[in-house]
Amino acid sequence: MRRMSVKEAGSNFADVIADVRKEGPIQIVDGSEVVATIMPPAKISSPEGRRQALLDLIEEMRQQPPLGLGKFDRAKLHDERLL
């Protein structure tokens, strides 16, 4: 996968989008850290493809660190102290 610096991507964003359309995903790096990946949208046309995309998204969300808010109910959701 092609890599590009944040500075280069910012100054040539139209070219970045054109390259993504032609060549596929590009990773944006800040120093040695990958901070973003720009890629064309997934083309999902079948019901099974949509189902698999949803399952992939759920799995990705499960791998994210917890927010540490604990359990809460609808009333606590609107409690200003959580904001």
Backbone torsions as a table, in degrees:
resi	resn	phi	psi	omega
1	MET	NA	137.1	-179.7
2	ARG	-70.4	143.9	176.6
3	ARG	-117.7	150.2	-179.6
4	MET	-147.5	143.3	179.3
5	SER	-72.6	159.1	177.3
6	VAL	-58.6	-44.4	-178.6
7	LYS	-61.7	-46.8	-179.9
8	GLU	-63.7	-42.7	179.8
9	ALA	-63.9	-40.7	-178.8
10	GLY	-67.6	-36.0	-177.3
11	SER	-84.7	-13.5	-179.0
12	ASN	-132.0	41.4	-170.3
13	PHE	-61.1	-38.2	178.3
14	ALA	-61.2	-38.6	177.5
15	ASP	-68.5	-36.5	177.5
16	VAL	-59.5	-47.9	-179.3
17	ILE	-62.7	-42.5	178.6
18	ALA	-61.9	-41.5	178.8
19	ASP	-65.7	-39.7	178.3
20	VAL	-61.9	-41.8	178.8
21	ARG	-62.4	-38.8	-176.9
22	LYS	-84.4	-43.9	-167.5
23	GLU	-110.4	-15.9	-178.7
24	GLY	105.2	-165.5	-171.7
25	PRO	-58.6	148.7	174.9
26	ILE	-130.3	130.6	175.4
27	GLN	-88.8	135.8	177.1
28	ILE	-101.7	126.7	-175.4
29	VAL	-119.6	144.6	173.0
30	ASP	-116.5	100.8	-170.7
31	GLY	70.6	-120.4	177.8
32	SER	-102.6	-0.6	-177.0
33	GLU	-92.8	127.1	174.0
34	VAL	-76.0	121.1	-177.8
35	VAL	-108.2	-15.4	179.8
36	ALA	-163.0	158.5	170.5
37	THR	-130.0	125.2	178.2
38	ILE	-103.6	125.7	-178.1
39	MET	-145.2	157.6	177.0
40	PRO	-65.4	154.2	178.8
41	PRO	-66.4	148.6	177.4
42	ALA	-69.3	139.5	177.0
43	LYS	-103.3	100.7	-176.4
44	ILE	-112.8	113.3	-176.4
45	SER	-112.4	-24.7	-177.0
46	SER	-94.2	152.5	175.8
47	PRO	-57.6	-38.4	179.5
48	GLU	-67.3	-36.6	177.1
49	GLY	-64.4	-41.5	177.7
50	ARG	-65.3	-40.8	179.1
51	ARG	-62.6	-44.1	-179.7
52	GLN	-65.8	-38.7	177.7
53	ALA	-62.0	-41.1	177.8
54	LEU	-64.6	-44.1	178.5
55	LEU	-62.6	-39.6	177.6
56	ASP	-63.2	-41.6	178.7
57	LEU	-63.9	-44.7	179.3
58	ILE	-60.5	-43.5	179.7
59	GLU	-64.3	-41.0	178.2
60	GLU	-62.9	-40.4	179.2
61	MET	-66.7	-35.5	179.0
62	ARG	-66.0	-26.0	-178.8
63	GLN	-83.1	-8.6	178.8
64	GLN	-74.6	150.0	179.2
65	PRO	-66.4	145.5	178.8
66	PRO	-66.6	153.2	-179.5
67	LEU	-78.9	-17.4	178.0
68	GLY	77.2	22.3	179.3
69	LEU	-84.7	-11.4	-176.4
70	GLY	73.9	-172.7	179.2
71	LYS	-83.0	145.3	177.1
72	PHE	-150.0	156.7	179.2
73	ASP	-107.7	-176.9	-176.5
74	ARG	-58.6	-40.3	-179.7
75	ALA	-64.1	-42.4	179.3
76	LYS	-69.5	-25.8	178.3
77	LEU	-58.6	-33.2	-178.5
78	HIS	-96.5	5.2	179.4
79	ASP	-73.9	122.7	-176.6
80	GLU	-61.4	-22.2	-178.9
81	ARG	-67.2	-20.7	178.2
82	LEU	-78.2	-17.5	-176.0
83	LEU	-82.1	NA	NA
